Amino acid sequence: MALNLAASNSPASNPFSLSGRRALVTGGTQGVGAAIAKSIAMAGGDVIIVGLRDDERAQETLQACRQTGVRAELLVADLAVPPDRFVDALVRDVDTLMHGIDVLVNNAGTFIDVPFLEMDFERYQTTMHLNLTAGYFLTQALARRWVRDHVAGRVLFTGSINGVLAEPDHTAYDASKGAVAALVRSLCVALAPHGIRVNSMAPGLVQTPLTRPAIDQGSVNAWMQLHTPNGRVPDADACGGAAVFLLSDAAEHVHGQTLLVDGGMSVWQQPDAPDNWPG
């Protein structure tokens, strides 16, 4: 379970508090996005979670946020359409629900498992659009407002260890997540002079509704544990504290960075297989 970083301290004495902040979290109804939304709420921030549908998972996340005592709202929107068809409408709907959004979490995305030689343009384009393009233009829309109004906004993208370590059947996904890290660096240079911080968090394999079918295969789970120094495939709550840190005043001098939340997998060049390992 995520830590209650808001505790009883005032924002002035607790640099990890998000009290007074209002966050928009795309893809926030389940998985990593839900973990981030709930952790923001536990740190004292109001939150709007954006999801494709109002279903049981969305309501569970919404109620979990509200139970912390903050204001939380649900907004149903489809980010898979071209930006000129969703960005302005989404921002208007956000304004209707909650004024003063100053935190954006670009978490919405997709994972299409198709070998390179079988990939087609439509699935490639869908991957790049949801994992990169939608967040690019939503950030632009809010950043324009923040610059105009002199708001010290904060942006967090959800990347992936796949932006650092490649997998043979995930070429489009890997490319999109590598591009997220590059985009974060570029947005840092563009927006830091305006007092806007942009960073990303890159999880390793965590248990979500999207990844559970693969994790439930015993060989996959065993392989991932073997290749992760801490030997864990955690649930998505493992990502919540890292997100709060990057969005909080505690990270005020952290700009343009990607924080890997992967149990150390990305630093382990060649794990030794145990004597009884079937491979």
Backbone as CSV, one residue per row, in Angstrom:
resi,resn,N_x,N_y,N_z,CA_x,CA_y,CA_z,C_x,C_y,C_z
1,MET,0.844,-1.192,0.000,0.000,0.000,0.000,0.879,1.242,0.000
2,ALA,0.467,2.288,-0.731,1.261,3.510,-0.798,1.262,4.207,0.554
3,LEU,2.355,4.901,0.837,2.471,5.643,2.079,1.608,6.894,2.039
4,ASN,1.069,7.278,3.182,0.321,8.522,3.284,1.311,9.659,3.469
5,LEU,1.757,10.225,2.369,2.799,11.238,2.411,2.282,12.576,2.913
6,ALA,0.977,12.770,2.894,0.434,14.023,3.399,0.555,14.089,4.915
7,ALA,0.359,12.949,5.572,0.432,12.828,7.022,-0.309,13.988,7.670
8,SER,0.242,14.514,8.770,-0.410,15.621,9.451,0.377,16.911,9.291
9,ASN,1.393,16.881,8.462,2.247,18.052,8.306,1.634,19.056,7.350
10,SER,1.946,20.295,7.535,1.530,21.323,6.591,2.423,21.252,5.359
11,PRO,1.945,21.762,4.185,2.784,21.754,2.984,4.128,22.428,3.210
12,ALA,4.155,23.470,4.068,5.402,24.187,4.289,6.447,23.327,4.975
13,SER,5.997,22.388,5.834,6.936,21.558,6.573,7.123,20.188,5.946
14,ASN,6.321,19.849,4.977,6.400,18.538,4.333,6.599,18.721,2.837
15,PRO,7.821,18.631,2.346,8.070,18.876,0.920,7.449,17.831,0.009
16,PHE,6.985,16.711,0.567,6.347,15.674,-0.240,4.836,15.876,-0.359
17,SER,4.293,16.848,0.343,2.859,17.101,0.289,2.461,17.695,-1.058
18,LEU,1.294,17.281,-1.544,0.717,17.882,-2.746,-0.550,18.657,-2.401
19,SER,-0.703,19.001,-1.150,-1.859,19.783,-0.714,-1.907,21.106,-1.467
20,GLY,-3.093,21.432,-1.974,-3.249,22.648,-2.760,-3.043,22.444,-4.243
21,ARG,-2.512,21.292,-4.634,-2.321,20.970,-6.052,-3.573,20.296,-6.608
22,ARG,-3.780,20.474,-7.896,-4.907,19.837,-8.588,-4.362,19.125,-9.821
23,ALA,-4.548,17.814,-9.846,-3.890,16.978,-10.851,-4.885,16.373,-11.827
24,LEU,-4.450,16.279,-13.067,-5.174,15.567,-14.109,-4.347,14.344,-14.471
25,VAL,-4.937,13.146,-14.331,-4.219,11.899,-14.581,-4.919,11.149,-15.698
26,THR,-4.288,11.067,-16.872,-4.880,10.308,-17.969,-4.566,8.825,-17.778
27,GLY,-5.469,7.983,-18.266,-5.311,6.552,-18.025,-5.289,6.258,-16.538
28,GLY,-6.095,7.007,-15.781,-6.003,6.965,-14.330,-6.965,6.031,-13.647
29,THR,-7.673,5.197,-14.393,-8.711,4.374,-13.769,-8.227,3.000,-13.331
30,GLN,-7.067,2.565,-13.808,-6.561,1.251,-13.438,-5.044,1.212,-13.581
31,GLY,-4.452,0.161,-13.047,-3.026,-0.059,-13.218,-2.170,1.047,-12.636
32,VAL,-1.098,1.389,-13.343,-0.156,2.406,-12.869,-0.843,3.757,-12.700
33,GLY,-1.728,4.110,-13.632,-2.422,5.379,-13.527,-3.262,5.489,-12.276
34,ALA,-3.956,4.409,-11.928,-4.753,4.407,-10.703,-3.862,4.525,-9.480
35,ALA,-2.725,3.843,-9.484,-1.792,3.923,-8.359,-1.277,5.345,-8.195
36,ILE,-0.981,6.015,-9.301,-0.513,7.398,-9.237,-1.617,8.307,-8.704
37,ALA,-2.838,8.147,-9.225,-3.951,8.986,-8.782,-4.190,8.823,-7.285
38,LYS,-4.189,7.594,-6.804,-4.431,7.354,-5.380,-3.294,7.915,-4.528
39,SER,-2.072,7.825,-5.010,-0.943,8.355,-4.243,-0.967,9.877,-4.205
40,ILE,-1.369,10.502,-5.311,-1.530,11.955,-5.311,-2.572,12.357,-4.273
41,ALA,-3.687,11.629,-4.240,-4.736,11.928,-3.265,-4.237,11.734,-1.838
42,MET,-3.477,10.663,-1.609,-2.952,10.418,-0.266,-1.945,11.487,0.154
43,ALA,-1.315,12.128,-0.838,-0.385,13.216,-0.549,-1.093,14.560,-0.443
44,GLY,-2.429,14.552,-0.552,-3.202,15.766,-0.321,-3.660,16.504,-1.543
45,GLY,-3.384,15.981,-2.745,-3.760,16.681,-3.966,-5.133,16.288,-4.468
46,ASP,-5.906,17.268,-4.952,-7.153,16.963,-5.640,-6.815,16.340,-6.995
47,VAL,-7.734,15.548,-7.531,-7.382,14.799,-8.735,-8.594,14.568,-9.628
48,ILE,-8.375,14.703,-10.929,-9.329,14.251,-11.943,-8.696,13.066,-12.645
49,ILE,-9.370,11.944,-12.618,-8.875,10.767,-13.332,-9.622,10.644,-14.661
50,VAL,-8.874,10.429,-15.718,-9.433,10.302,-17.059,-9.326,8.847,-17.491
51,GLY,-10.445,8.293,-17.935,-10.451,6.917,-18.407,-11.357,6.766,-19.601
52,LEU,-11.235,5.627,-20.244,-12.026,5.375,-21.449,-13.475,5.073,-21.127
53,ARG,-13.728,4.573,-19.926,-15.104,4.245,-19.550,-15.304,4.377,-18.047
54,ASP,-16.543,4.545,-17.653,-16.927,4.595,-16.247,-17.361,3.188,-15.849
55,ASP,-16.400,2.399,-15.385,-16.687,1.018,-15.039,-16.317,0.758,-13.583
56,GLU,-16.325,-0.502,-13.193,-16.072,-0.852,-11.793,-14.687,-0.410,-11.346
57,ARG,-13.672,-0.611,-12.184,-12.317,-0.203,-11.810,-12.231,1.315,-11.650
58,ALA,-12.882,2.049,-12.552,-12.867,3.504,-12.455,-13.510,3.970,-11.156
59,GLN,-14.621,3.375,-10.796,-15.303,3.767,-9.565,-14.491,3.378,-8.329
60,GLU,-13.832,2.245,-8.373,-12.986,1.845,-7.244,-11.866,2.860,-7.028
61,THR,-11.233,3.288,-8.124,-10.160,4.276,-8.016,-10.692,5.609,-7.523
62,LEU,-11.824,6.029,-8.069,-12.425,7.298,-7.678,-12.752,7.311,-6.186
63,GLN,-13.374,6.244,-5.706,-13.749,6.194,-4.293,-12.522,6.108,-3.388
64,ALA,-11.490,5.397,-3.828,-10.256,5.321,-3.036,-9.633,6.702,-2.886
65,CYS,-9.669,7.501,-3.955,-9.145,8.868,-3.878,-9.984,9.706,-2.926
66,ARG,-11.285,9.610,-3.049,-12.170,10.420,-2.211,-12.059,10.057,-0.735
67,GLN,-11.782,8.810,-0.458,-11.686,8.380,0.940,-10.513,9.033,1.670
68,THR,-9.569,9.604,0.932,-8.448,10.303,1.577,-8.851,11.704,2.035
69,GLY,-10.031,12.158,1.627,-10.504,13.470,2.031,-10.308,14.560,0.998
70,VAL,-9.715,14.234,-0.157,-9.513,15.244,-1.199,-10.705,15.226,-2.146
71,ARG,-10.721,16.185,-3.032,-11.738,16.202,-4.082,-11.243,15.347,-5.248
72,ALA,-12.094,14.474,-5.735,-11.724,13.611,-6.854,-12.898,13.501,-7.818
73,GLU,-12.605,13.556,-9.099,-13.633,13.493,-10.133,-13.183,12.516,-11.224
74,LEU,-14.163,11.981,-11.948,-13.901,11.070,-13.057,-14.358,11.720,-14.349
75,LEU,-13.509,11.647,-15.366,-13.831,12.186,-16.677,-13.622,11.090,-17.720
76,VAL,-14.662,10.781,-18.458,-14.575,9.757,-19.511,-14.202,10.439,-20.822
77,ALA,-13.118,9.974,-21.429,-12.656,10.570,-22.684,-11.834,9.547,-23.449
78,ASP,-11.851,9.668,-24.770,-11.094,8.773,-25.652,-9.916,9.544,-26.221
79,LEU,-8.712,9.213,-25.771,-7.503,9.896,-26.240,-6.930,9.267,-27.503
80,ALA,-7.618,8.249,-28.036,-7.111,7.586,-29.229,-7.441,8.345,-30.505
81,VAL,-8.302,9.348,-30.412,-8.646,10.134,-31.593,-7.578,11.206,-31.805
82,PRO,-7.525,11.824,-32.992,-6.509,12.854,-33.242,-6.586,13.981,-32.211
83,PRO,-5.444,14.598,-31.867,-5.426,15.638,-30.834,-6.398,16.783,-31.081
84,ASP,-6.597,17.173,-32.347,-7.500,18.295,-32.606,-8.954,17.927,-32.339
85,ARG,-9.216,16.644,-32.065,-10.584,16.220,-31.750,-10.796,15.958,-30.270
86,PHE,-9.711,15.924,-29.471,-9.948,15.653,-28.055,-9.342,16.684,-27.107
87,VAL,-8.248,17.349,-27.480,-7.535,18.170,-26.502,-8.389,19.335,-26.008
88,ASP,-8.909,20.147,-26.905,-9.685,21.318,-26.486,-10.927,20.896,-25.712
89,ALA,-11.597,19.843,-26.193,-12.802,19.371,-25.510,-12.466,18.840,-24.121
90,LEU,-11.341,18.142,-23.997,-10.944,17.605,-22.698,-10.629,18.731,-21.724
91,VAL,-9.910,19.741,-22.187,-9.568,20.866,-21.319,-10.821,21.598,-20.871
92,ARG,-11.792,21.764,-21.771,-13.057,22.402,-21.384,-13.785,21.578,-20.334
93,ASP,-13.824,20.261,-20.524,-14.496,19.403,-19.554,-13.786,19.433,-18.201
94,VAL,-12.463,19.487,-18.239,-11.689,19.584,-16.996,-12.038,20.876,-16.263
95,ASP,-12.119,21.982,-16.993,-12.457,23.263,-16.376,-13.837,23.220,-15.734
96,THR,-14.753,22.496,-16.350,-16.091,22.379,-15.790,-16.068,21.637,-14.462
97,LEU,-15.212,20.617,-14.376,-15.147,19.803,-13.163,-14.309,20.441,-12.070
98,MET,-13.191,21.090,-12.458,-12.245,21.565,-11.448,-11.330,22.623,-12.057
99,HIS,-11.421,23.828,-11.578,-10.545,24.896,-12.054,-9.157,24.775,-11.413
100,GLY,-8.181,25.320,-12.098,-6.856,25.460,-11.507,-5.977,24.231,-11.574
101,ILE,-6.165,23.371,-12.580,-5.280,22.216,-12.739,-3.842,22.712,-12.919
102,ASP,-2.927,22.230,-12.079,-1.522,22.625,-12.207,-0.570,21.436,-12.218
103,VAL,-1.138,20.230,-12.295,-0.343,19.000,-12.404,-0.959,18.148,-13.505
104,LEU,-0.121,17.675,-14.410,-0.577,16.785,-15.483,0.241,15.507,-15.454
105,VAL,-0.451,14.371,-15.395,0.203,13.068,-15.483,-0.251,12.414,-16.783
106,ASN,0.673,12.298,-17.730,0.393,11.654,-19.016,0.686,10.163,-18.888
107,ASN,-0.328,9.424,-18.466,-0.150,7.997,-18.229,-0.864,7.131,-19.264
108,ALA,-1.871,7.652,-19.935,-2.627,6.845,-20.892,-1.691,6.260,-21.949
109,GLY,-1.929,5.021,-22.292,-1.070,4.373,-23.286,-1.625,3.030,-23.681
110,THR,-0.883,2.357,-24.552,-1.293,1.039,-25.004,-0.066,0.177,-25.222
111,PHE,-0.282,-1.125,-25.230,0.797,-2.090,-25.448,0.295,-3.108,-26.465
112,ILE,0.877,-3.094,-27.651,0.476,-4.015,-28.711,1.633,-4.956,-28.986
113,ASP,1.411,-6.209,-28.718,2.459,-7.233,-28.801,2.439,-7.861,-30.194
114,VAL,3.206,-7.255,-31.107,3.245,-7.733,-32.487,4.691,-7.787,-32.950
115,PRO,5.165,-8.924,-33.476,6.541,-8.994,-33.993,6.777,-7.957,-35.088
116,PHE,8.012,-7.497,-35.188,8.366,-6.437,-36.138,7.937,-6.779,-37.564
117,LEU,8.169,-8.006,-38.004,7.862,-8.384,-39.382,6.373,-8.481,-39.658
118,GLU,5.567,-8.438,-38.613,4.117,-8.501,-38.770,3.434,-7.170,-38.445
119,MET,4.177,-6.197,-37.993,3.587,-4.910,-37.610,3.049,-4.183,-38.833
120,ASP,1.849,-3.604,-38.676,1.276,-2.785,-39.740,1.191,-1.332,-39.274
121,PHE,0.927,-0.439,-40.220,0.963,0.985,-39.919,-0.101,1.382,-38.906
122,GLU,-1.281,0.793,-39.019,-2.365,1.186,-38.114,-2.010,0.898,-36.661
123,ARG,-1.478,-0.286,-36.380,-1.130,-0.624,-35.001,0.102,0.157,-34.525
124,TYR,1.045,0.380,-35.428,2.188,1.219,-35.086,1.734,2.630,-34.739
125,GLN,0.869,3.199,-35.585,0.396,4.557,-35.369,-0.404,4.666,-34.069
126,THR,-1.232,3.669,-33.766,-1.996,3.671,-32.517,-1.067,3.685,-31.312
127,THR,-0.020,2.877,-31.371,0.947,2.819,-30.282,1.630,4.168,-30.080
128,MET,2.121,4.752,-31.146,2.826,6.024,-31.030,1.888,7.147,-30.598
129,HIS,0.666,7.101,-31.090,-0.282,8.153,-30.750,-0.613,8.142,-29.259
130,LEU,-1.014,6.987,-28.736,-1.439,6.927,-27.342,-0.270,7.089,-26.372
131,ASN,0.883,6.535,-26.722,2.017,6.562,-25.797,2.829,7.849,-25.865
132,LEU,2.675,8.624,-26.932,3.528,9.799,-27.115,2.754,11.038,-27.560
133,THR,2.058,10.947,-28.682,1.472,12.124,-29.308,0.374,12.755,-28.458
134,ALA,-0.506,11.944,-27.879,-1.603,12.491,-27.079,-1.063,13.298,-25.909
135,GLY,-0.065,12.769,-25.223,0.531,13.480,-24.103,1.265,14.737,-24.530
136,TYR,1.878,14.689,-25.694,2.587,15.863,-26.231,1.630,17.049,-26.358
137,PHE,0.491,16.812,-27.004,-0.406,17.926,-27.284,-1.251,18.320,-26.077
138,LEU,-1.525,17.398,-25.184,-2.217,17.773,-23.959,-1.294,18.616,-23.077
139,THR,-0.028,18.246,-23.023,0.951,19.068,-22.301,1.038,20.455,-22.913
140,GLN,1.053,20.531,-24.228,1.118,21.834,-24.897,-0.060,22.715,-24.513
141,ALA,-1.261,22.133,-24.500,-2.458,22.916,-24.189,-2.404,23.483,-22.775
142,LEU,-2.011,22.669,-21.809,-1.949,23.149,-20.434,-0.757,24.079,-20.226
143,ALA,0.371,23.778,-20.874,1.547,24.633,-20.714,1.299,26.033,-21.259
144,ARG,0.578,26.146,-22.347,0.243,27.468,-22.874,-0.511,28.285,-21.828
145,ARG,-1.436,27.633,-21.159,-2.204,28.314,-20.119,-1.313,28.673,-18.932
146,TRP,-0.477,27.728,-18.519,0.393,27.986,-17.369,1.367,29.128,-17.652
147,VAL,1.932,29.150,-18.828,2.863,30.230,-19.176,2.131,31.571,-19.169
148,ARG,0.945,31.590,-19.747,0.148,32.822,-19.779,-0.179,33.331,-18.377
149,ASP,-0.525,32.392,-17.488,-0.987,32.767,-16.142,0.116,32.703,-15.090
150,HIS,1.355,32.422,-15.510,2.501,32.348,-14.604,2.286,31.283,-13.514
151,VAL,1.868,30.106,-13.958,1.642,28.966,-13.061,2.839,28.023,-13.136
152,ALA,3.357,27.636,-11.986,4.484,26.691,-11.940,3.944,25.273,-12.062
153,GLY,3.554,24.897,-13.273,2.956,23.593,-13.506,3.968,22.459,-13.409
154,ARG,3.431,21.255,-13.256,4.272,20.070,-13.150,3.707,18.979,-14.049
155,VAL,4.579,18.350,-14.811,4.171,17.327,-15.769,4.958,16.060,-15.504
156,LEU,4.245,14.943,-15.497,4.881,13.631,-15.349,4.383,12.725,-16.460
157,PHE,5.303,12.164,-17.231,4.976,11.146,-18.223,5.268,9.766,-17.633
158,THR,4.476,8.779,-18.019,4.789,7.401,-17.684,5.531,6.774,-18.848
159,GLY,6.811,6.511,-18.638,7.598,5.805,-19.636,7.593,4.314,-19.341
160,SER,8.710,3.670,-19.572,8.811,2.233,-19.329,10.275,1.819,-19.394
161,ILE,10.591,0.735,-18.720,11.918,0.154,-18.872,12.184,-0.220,-20.322
162,ASN,11.096,-0.410,-21.108,11.246,-0.722,-22.524,11.839,0.440,-23.311
163,GLY,11.874,1.615,-22.725,12.568,2.717,-23.375,14.072,2.627,-23.221
164,VAL,14.531,1.673,-22.382,15.964,1.483,-22.118,16.424,0.105,-22.569
165,LEU,15.626,-0.905,-22.289,15.944,-2.287,-22.626,14.952,-2.789,-23.662
166,ALA,15.444,-3.314,-24.778,14.584,-3.696,-25.894,14.074,-5.120,-25.762
167,GLU,12.905,-5.350,-26.381,12.338,-6.689,-26.500,12.016,-6.939,-27.975
168,PRO,12.287,-8.121,-28.494,12.203,-8.339,-29.940,10.816,-8.180,-30.529
169,ASP,9.768,-8.492,-29.779,8.414,-8.429,-30.331,7.673,-7.157,-29.951
170,HIS,8.392,-6.169,-29.414,7.738,-4.955,-28.929,8.389,-3.710,-29.527
171,THR,8.691,-3.760,-30.813,9.473,-2.682,-31.421,8.747,-1.342,-31.377
172,ALA,7.464,-1.315,-31.675,6.729,-0.047,-31.663,6.601,0.480,-30.241
173,TYR,6.297,-0.388,-29.307,6.178,0.019,-27.907,7.514,0.544,-27.383
174,ASP,8.589,-0.194,-27.673,9.916,0.247,-27.236,10.256,1.614,-27.814
175,ALA,9.961,1.803,-29.091,10.256,3.083,-29.742,9.453,4.214,-29.101
176,SER,8.201,3.948,-28.790,7.360,4.995,-28.205,7.849,5.378,-26.819
177,LYS,8.289,4.407,-26.037,8.730,4.716,-24.675,10.125,5.335,-24.666
178,GLY,10.959,4.963,-25.622,12.231,5.663,-25.765,12.003,7.110,-26.165
179,ALA,11.001,7.339,-27.001,10.674,8.698,-27.419,10.130,9.528,-26.264
180,VAL,9.426,8.895,-25.328,8.932,9.621,-24.157,10.094,10.227,-23.376
181,ALA,11.146,9.439,-23.166,12.304,9.945,-22.432,12.954,11.115,-23.163
182,ALA,13.035,11.022,-24.484,13.612,12.119,-25.267,12.714,13.350,-25.224
183,LEU,11.412,13.133,-25.298,10.474,14.247,-25.236,10.571,14.979,-23.902
184,VAL,10.693,14.228,-22.828,10.798,14.836,-21.498,12.027,15.736,-21.420
185,ARG,13.135,15.303,-21.992,14.335,16.147,-21.999,14.103,17.426,-22.798
186,SER,13.450,17.295,-23.949,13.194,18.470,-24.784,12.213,19.429,-24.119
187,LEU,11.167,18.885,-23.491,10.201,19.738,-22.813,10.813,20.431,-21.609
188,CYS,11.768,19.769,-20.968,12.485,20.409,-19.874,13.158,21.688,-20.371
189,VAL,13.865,21.586,-21.468,14.583,22.742,-22.008,13.605,23.839,-22.429
190,ALA,12.443,23.427,-22.960,11.470,24.404,-23.434,10.707,25.065,-22.298
191,LEU,10.431,24.332,-21.219,9.489,24.812,-20.209,10.107,25.186,-18.871
192,ALA,11.284,24.663,-18.552,11.902,25.014,-17.269,12.084,26.526,-17.097
193,PRO,12.433,27.282,-18.154,12.547,28.736,-17.970,11.244,29.402,-17.537
194,HIS,10.114,28.720,-17.743,8.818,29.248,-17.327,8.387,28.711,-15.958
195,GLY,9.278,27.989,-15.288,8.954,27.442,-13.978,8.142,26.169,-14.014
196,ILE,8.070,25.527,-15.172,7.310,24.287,-15.325,8.275,23.113,-15.334
197,ARG,8.037,22.142,-14.456,8.901,20.969,-14.377,8.285,19.803,-15.143
198,VAL,9.129,19.111,-15.917,8.696,17.951,-16.690,9.655,16.807,-16.421
199,ASN,9.111,15.671,-15.993,9.895,14.467,-15.747,9.096,13.242,-16.172
200,SER,9.722,12.103,-16.107,9.003,10.858,-16.383,9.423,9.778,-15.397
201,MET,8.544,8.821,-15.252,8.793,7.652,-14.426,8.690,6.430,-15.328
202,ALA,9.656,5.535,-15.232,9.695,4.372,-16.116,9.634,3.094,-15.294
203,PRO,8.459,2.498,-15.157,8.355,1.256,-14.396,8.955,0.073,-15.156
204,GLY,9.444,-0.898,-14.386,9.705,-2.211,-14.945,8.386,-2.965,-14.995
205,LEU,8.443,-4.264,-15.036,7.212,-5.039,-15.061,6.528,-4.965,-13.706
206,VAL,5.291,-4.500,-13.707,4.468,-4.486,-12.504,3.141,-5.161,-12.840
207,GLN,2.462,-5.599,-11.814,1.211,-6.321,-12.013,0.061,-5.333,-12.216
208,THR,-0.511,-5.370,-13.405,-1.670,-4.551,-13.748,-2.634,-5.438,-14.547
209,PRO,-3.865,-4.969,-14.774,-4.767,-5.761,-15.627,-4.193,-6.023,-17.013
210,LEU,-3.344,-5.099,-17.512,-2.762,-5.268,-18.845,-1.656,-6.316,-18.866
211,THR,-0.872,-6.397,-17.785,0.278,-7.311,-17.769,-0.020,-8.657,-17.119
212,ARG,-1.128,-8.744,-16.389,-1.373,-9.963,-15.616,-1.429,-11.238,-16.458
213,PRO,-2.017,-11.233,-17.676,-2.012,-12.468,-18.467,-0.605,-13.011,-18.713
214,ALA,0.369,-12.112,-18.961,1.740,-12.568,-19.177,2.368,-13.028,-17.870
215,ILE,2.133,-12.272,-16.786,2.725,-12.617,-15.503,2.195,-13.942,-14.995
216,ASP,0.946,-14.239,-15.308,0.341,-15.491,-14.839,0.981,-16.722,-15.469
217,GLN,1.734,-16.530,-16.541,2.515,-17.638,-17.094,3.729,-17.852,-16.179
218,GLY,3.823,-19.025,-15.607,4.868,-19.286,-14.620,6.258,-18.995,-15.111
219,SER,6.556,-19.316,-16.368,7.905,-19.112,-16.893,8.243,-17.637,-16.997
220,VAL,7.264,-16.801,-17.366,7.490,-15.365,-17.486,7.758,-14.767,-16.109
221,ASN,6.941,-15.135,-15.151,7.107,-14.614,-13.799,8.463,-15.017,-13.229
222,ALA,8.832,-16.272,-13.417,10.120,-16.753,-12.909,11.281,-16.040,-13.591
223,TRP,11.175,-15.817,-14.893,12.248,-15.140,-15.627,12.402,-13.715,-15.139
224,MET,11.292,-13.009,-14.959,11.356,-11.621,-14.517,11.952,-11.512,-13.118
225,GLN,11.583,-12.414,-12.245,12.137,-12.398,-10.898,13.636,-12.676,-10.937
226,LEU,14.061,-13.597,-11.804,15.474,-13.933,-11.932,16.288,-12.726,-12.400
227,HIS,15.729,-11.946,-13.315,16.450,-10.835,-13.924,16.224,-9.496,-13.219
228,THR,15.638,-9.535,-12.056,15.428,-8.330,-11.262,16.177,-8.486,-9.948
229,PRO,17.118,-7.614,-9.650,17.935,-7.784,-8.450,17.147,-7.968,-7.159
230,ASN,16.036,-7.254,-7.017,15.289,-7.440,-5.767,14.316,-8.609,-5.832
231,GLY,14.270,-9.301,-6.984,13.503,-10.539,-7.101,12.002,-10.369,-7.054
232,ARG,11.498,-9.174,-7.388,10.071,-8.912,-7.230,9.418,-8.491,-8.538
233,VAL,8.149,-8.880,-8.691,7.258,-8.300,-9.692,6.104,-7.701,-8.897
234,PRO,6.217,-6.421,-8.503,5.262,-5.843,-7.560,3.960,-5.438,-8.233
235,ASP,2.990,-5.051,-7.411,1.790,-4.465,-7.999,2.059,-2.994,-8.309
236,ALA,1.081,-2.355,-8.933,1.288,-1.001,-9.447,1.510,0.025,-8.348
237,ASP,1.103,-0.282,-7.120,1.296,0.681,-6.033,2.766,1.030,-5.827
238,ALA,3.667,0.170,-6.299,5.101,0.455,-6.171,5.498,1.721,-6.921
239,CYS,4.651,2.161,-7.848,4.969,3.354,-8.650,4.462,4.646,-8.018
240,GLY,3.554,4.541,-7.051,2.896,5.734,-6.541,3.820,6.698,-5.832
241,GLY,4.681,6.190,-4.961,5.572,7.063,-4.213,6.553,7.795,-5.103
242,ALA,7.047,7.105,-6.144,7.980,7.753,-7.077,7.306,8.908,-7.802
243,ALA,6.032,8.708,-8.175,5.296,9.771,-8.858,5.116,10.981,-7.947
244,VAL,4.728,10.732,-6.698,4.536,11.839,-5.759,5.842,12.601,-5.570
245,PHE,6.946,11.892,-5.427,8.237,12.562,-5.283,8.502,13.493,-6.452
246,LEU,8.349,12.990,-7.677,8.675,13.796,-8.853,7.750,15.001,-9.014
247,LEU,6.531,14.910,-8.488,5.582,16.014,-8.592,5.667,16.989,-7.430
248,SER,6.363,16.601,-6.375,6.372,17.386,-5.146,7.505,18.401,-5.118
249,ASP,7.457,19.277,-4.098,8.532,20.245,-3.906,9.851,19.575,-3.549
250,ALA,9.797,18.343,-3.071,11.025,17.624,-2.744,11.902,17.430,-3.979
251,ALA,11.298,17.465,-5.155,12.039,17.300,-6.415,12.131,18.611,-7.181
252,GLU,12.173,19.732,-6.482,12.115,21.038,-7.136,13.262,21.272,-8.110
253,HIS,14.400,20.589,-7.920,15.546,20.795,-8.817,15.737,19.605,-9.764
254,VAL,14.721,18.769,-9.881,14.753,17.616,-10.790,13.977,17.991,-12.043
255,HIS,14.687,18.135,-13.149,14.090,18.547,-14.422,14.557,17.608,-15.528
256,GLY,13.628,17.179,-16.377,13.982,16.444,-17.585,14.519,15.050,-17.354
257,GLN,14.196,14.454,-16.213,14.769,13.155,-15.863,13.744,12.024,-15.985
258,THR,14.269,10.819,-16.163,13.447,9.611,-16.143,13.890,8.748,-14.975
259,LEU,12.989,8.530,-14.033,13.274,7.710,-12.857,12.804,6.289,-13.118
260,LEU,13.750,5.364,-13.156,13.417,3.957,-13.380,12.959,3.321,-12.078
261,VAL,11.768,2.752,-12.110,11.184,2.072,-10.953,11.086,0.598,-11.339
262,ASP,12.226,-0.079,-11.265,12.323,-1.401,-11.904,12.986,-2.460,-11.039
263,GLY,13.147,-2.195,-9.749,13.789,-3.186,-8.889,15.248,-3.427,-9.203
264,GLY,15.854,-2.557,-10.031,17.253,-2.689,-10.391,17.519,-3.444,-11.681
265,MET,16.452,-3.858,-12.383,16.641,-4.655,-13.598,17.535,-3.957,-14.621
266,SER,17.378,-2.649,-14.771,18.095,-1.936,-15.816,19.592,-1.821,-15.561
267,VAL,20.051,-2.129,-14.353,21.485,-2.003,-14.061,22.199,-3.352,-14.022
268,TRP,21.463,-4.435,-14.181,22.044,-5.778,-14.037,22.357,-6.324,-15.416
269,GLN,23.646,-6.309,-15.772,24.018,-6.644,-17.137,23.770,-8.111,-17.474
270,GLN,24.187,-9.022,-16.622,24.099,-10.441,-16.963,23.872,-11.262,-15.696
271,PRO,22.620,-11.397,-15.296,22.344,-12.172,-14.081,22.819,-13.616,-14.219
272,ASP,23.293,-14.166,-13.134,23.696,-15.573,-13.114,22.478,-16.452,-12.884
273,ALA,22.313,-17.447,-13.714,21.192,-18.367,-13.544,21.481,-19.331,-12.403
274,PRO,20.485,-19.659,-11.601,20.678,-20.656,-10.544,20.955,-22.020,-11.157
275,ASP,21.550,-22.914,-10.364,21.930,-24.221,-10.871,20.756,-25.002,-11.448
276,ASN,19.572,-24.778,-10.867,18.406,-25.545,-11.304,17.544,-24.815,-12.329
277,TRP,18.066,-23.699,-12.879,17.288,-22.945,-13.840,17.115,-23.751,-15.136
278,PRO,15.863,-23.956,-15.605,15.631,-24.847,-16.764,16.209,-24.326,-18.066
279,GLY,16.478,-22.975,-18.138,17.038,-22.446,-19.388,18.472,-22.863,-19.590
